[in-house]
Amino acid sequence: MLPLPPAPLQPHPVEAAPVKAAASQFNNSWTDVYETKVRSCLRKEQQQQQQQQQQQQQQQQQLNGASGLLTPPVSQLIQLWERSGSSGEEPLDVGKLTFAGVCRTCSAPVVPELTVHRIWLSTKPRNATDVSLITQLSVDRLRMLEGQCSNWGSVISAAVHVPLMKGRVVSDMDDLYGQGPEKALEMISEFHTRMEREGRCKLDIVFATSVVTKMVEAGLYPVNAMRNKALQLSQTEIVLLLDADLLPSRPLSDTITKPAHYYQLQKDTARRQIYVLPAFATKYYGNEARDNAFAASRSRDVLKDMSTRGQLRGFHVHHYFIGQGIVDFPRWFKTNDSYSIPYQEGFEPYVLMQRRFVPWYDERFKGYNKNKVVHVLHMHSLGLEFNSCPHGYAVHVPHPEGKTRSATELTGTWDKLIRLYNDSREEMVACTFVPATSFACISSRPEVLLES
């Protein structure tokens, strides 16, 4: 039988925006409406689950294996890639092997159409305690990926994107702009070879392109589609979801893969616990600020000292407090213990969690706005609980602002994303939300709601 969800979380301290259709008949808060709906849906599905339980258990055994680990051999992944070629169809849908998430298959223009050209897998030895850092970026930002690789001593699963117009690369890099995709492929290949030689990480990369018909469309970065590509590539049981412009703390990397620490993390995250990494940012920009970000990422003492002196602060808290501020930075500095972080709508954490509990990203969200907010809301709707990570954190590396936000506004996509988010939220209240993806999923239910 399906387990009942945990006790209702504390109501949003700031009144959430009204949910038109689903909440109109209720006088209580949005959170109360949401929890009531979720419980009602789960009770109905318990009856169906009893009839399908045996079939799902067999499917789960096939997906996860007797040990429950999500680690298909690298040789198997290579064989899949070689069989599929680079036709633009999904060449390496690791999700079909290892992930029991729910999604609905859509095609362009509803979701971005990505063509995968090549996958590079690290040849460095894999460990049972590896944790994959999941990230995505445009080819212009390989330098940021290099920074992550210098800090993270385990696996990085990275999806690298290039937009093409009339078969030519659209890029801010002068030596790449107007070239064919093979030039970008060559650049990524050389980068991967160098990271294999010089980096600390075990770097796996998937390279994908998309076609645009106007220059402004190149700024509509397919962020959630690329996140799914990176997630599909990952092979470890535990993952860290992090954007490319943030450095993972080196102390976390040095500690997390030690057997005692790893198995405790494995135990905690198996109980649907998510560990949130506090994210910090430099107060200023420039080379000195970048150096400060790297220094802070490698020592918690340095991080605390810079924060005390005002050189660092919570990421984006000065203009979007709810995104990171509810982590409670002063409390985090004062304790070495984990504490609960009650969800609030708009929360955008960077998290450590079980890969099987990560819902697919909704690929309809592209450009700038709501792409991560809707994903975190989906996590909350599935009963996942947020807790502070006592020893791990992330530091934002300052960089010039990209064109994504302006392109989102100029193309009218901004308002469309707001409407899409509001519709998605109403669907979550009604227990009908399913993320849209360009690939097919093999399960009708999210893993988080299946009996383990």
ZIGIJO-V162786 format. One record per residue. N is the residue number from 1. OMEGA is omega as a letter, one per 40 degrees, with the letter a starting at -180 (NA if undefined). BURIAL is + if it has 24 or more other ideal C-beta (glycine too) atoms within 12 Angstrom, else -. Layout:
BEGIN
n omega burial
N OMEGA BURIAL
N OMEGA BURIAL
END
This chain:
BEGIN
n omega burial
1 i -
2 i +
3 i -
4 i -
5 i +
6 i -
7 a -
8 i +
9 i +
10 a -
11 i -
12 a +
13 i -
14 a -
15 a -
16 i +
17 a -
18 i -
19 a +
20 a -
21 a -
22 a +
23 a +
24 a -
25 a -
26 i -
27 a -
28 a -
29 i +
30 a +
31 i +
32 i -
33 a +
34 a +
35 i +
36 i +
37 a +
38 a +
39 i +
40 i -
41 a +
42 i +
43 i -
44 a -
45 i +
46 a -
47 i -
48 a -
49 i +
50 a -
51 a -
52 a -
53 a -
54 i -
55 a -
56 i +
57 i -
58 i -
59 a -
60 i +
61 i -
62 a -
63 a +
64 a +
65 a -
66 a -
67 a -
68 a -
69 a +
70 a +
71 i +
72 a +
73 a -
74 i +
75 i -
76 i -
77 i +
78 i -
79 i -
80 a +
81 a +
82 i -
83 a -
84 a -
85 a -
86 a +
87 a -
88 i -
89 a -
90 a +
91 a +
92 a +
93 i +
94 i +
95 a +
96 i +
97 a +
98 a +
99 a +
100 a +
101 a +
102 i +
103 i +
104 a +
105 i -
106 i -
107 i -
108 e -
109 a -
110 i -
111 i +
112 i +
113 a +
114 i +
115 i +
116 a +
117 a +
118 i +
119 i +
120 i +
121 i +
122 i +
123 i -
124 a -
125 i -
126 i +
127 i -
128 a -
129 i +
130 i +
131 a +
132 i +
133 a +
134 a +
135 i +
136 a +
137 i +
138 a +
139 i +
140 a +
141 i +
142 i +
143 i +
144 i +
145 i +
146 i +
147 i +
148 a +
149 i +
150 a +
151 a +
152 a +
153 a +
154 a +
155 i +
156 i +
157 a +
158 i +
159 a +
160 a +
161 i +
162 i +
163 i +
164 i +
165 a +
166 i -
167 a -
168 a -
169 i +
170 a +
171 i +
172 a -
173 a -
174 a -
175 i -
176 a +
177 i -
178 i -
179 i -
180 a -
181 i +
182 i -
183 i +
184 i +
185 i +
186 i -
187 a +
188 i +
189 i +
190 i -
191 a +
192 i +
193 a -
194 i -
195 i +
196 a -
197 a -
198 a -
199 i +
200 a +
201 i +
202 a +
203 i +
204 a +
205 i +
206 a +
207 a +
208 i +
209 i +
210 a +
211 i +
212 a +
213 i -
214 a -
215 a -
216 a -
217 i +
218 i +
219 i +
220 a +
221 a +
222 a +
223 a +
224 i +
225 i +
226 i +
227 i +
228 i +
229 i +
230 i +
231 i +
232 a +
233 a +
234 a +
235 a +
236 a +
237 a +
238 a +
239 i +
240 a +
241 a +
242 i +
243 a +
244 a +
245 i +
246 i +
247 i +
248 a +
249 a +
250 i +
251 i +
252 i +
253 a +
254 a -
255 a +
256 a +
257 i +
258 a -
259 a -
260 i -
261 a +
262 a +
263 i -
264 i -
265 i +
266 a +
267 a -
268 a -
269 i +
270 i +
271 i -
272 i +
273 i +
274 i +
275 a +
276 i +
277 i +
278 a +
279 a +
280 i +
281 i +
282 a +
283 a +
284 a -
285 i -
286 a -
287 i -
288 i -
289 i +
290 i +
291 i -
292 i +
293 i +
294 i +
295 a +
296 a +
297 a +
298 i +
299 i -
300 i +
301 i -
302 i +
303 a +
304 a -
305 i -
306 i +
307 i +
308 a -
309 i -
310 i -
311 i +
312 i +
313 i +
314 a +
315 i +
316 a +
317 a +
318 i -
319 i -
320 a -
321 a -
322 a +
323 a +
324 a +
325 a +
326 i +
327 i +
328 a +
329 i +
330 i -
331 a -
332 i +
333 a +
334 a -
335 i -
336 a -
337 i -
338 i +
339 a -
340 i -
341 i +
342 a +
343 i +
344 a +
345 a +
346 i +
347 a +
348 a +
349 i +
350 a +
351 i +
352 a +
353 i +
354 a +
355 a +
356 i +
357 a +
358 i +
359 i +
360 i +
361 i +
362 a +
363 i +
364 i +
365 i +
366 a +
367 a +
368 i +
369 i +
370 a +
371 i +
372 i +
373 a +
374 i +
375 i +
376 i +
377 i +
378 i +
379 i +
380 a +
381 i +
382 i +
383 i +
384 a +
385 a +
386 i +
387 i +
388 i +
389 a +
390 a +
391 a +
392 i +
393 i +
394 a +
395 i +
396 i +
397 a +
398 a +
399 i +
400 a -
401 i -
402 a +
403 a +
404 a +
405 a -
406 i -
407 i +
408 i +
409 a -
410 a -
411 a +
412 a -
413 a +
414 a +
415 i -
416 i -
417 i +
418 i -
419 i -
420 i +
421 a +
422 i +
423 a +
424 i +
425 i +
426 i +
427 i +
428 i +
429 a +
430 a +
431 i +
432 a -
433 i +
434 a +
435 i +
436 i +
437 i +
438 a +
439 a +
440 i -
441 a +
442 a -
443 i +
444 a -
445 i +
446 i +
447 a +
448 a +
449 i +
450 i +
451 a -
452 NA -
END
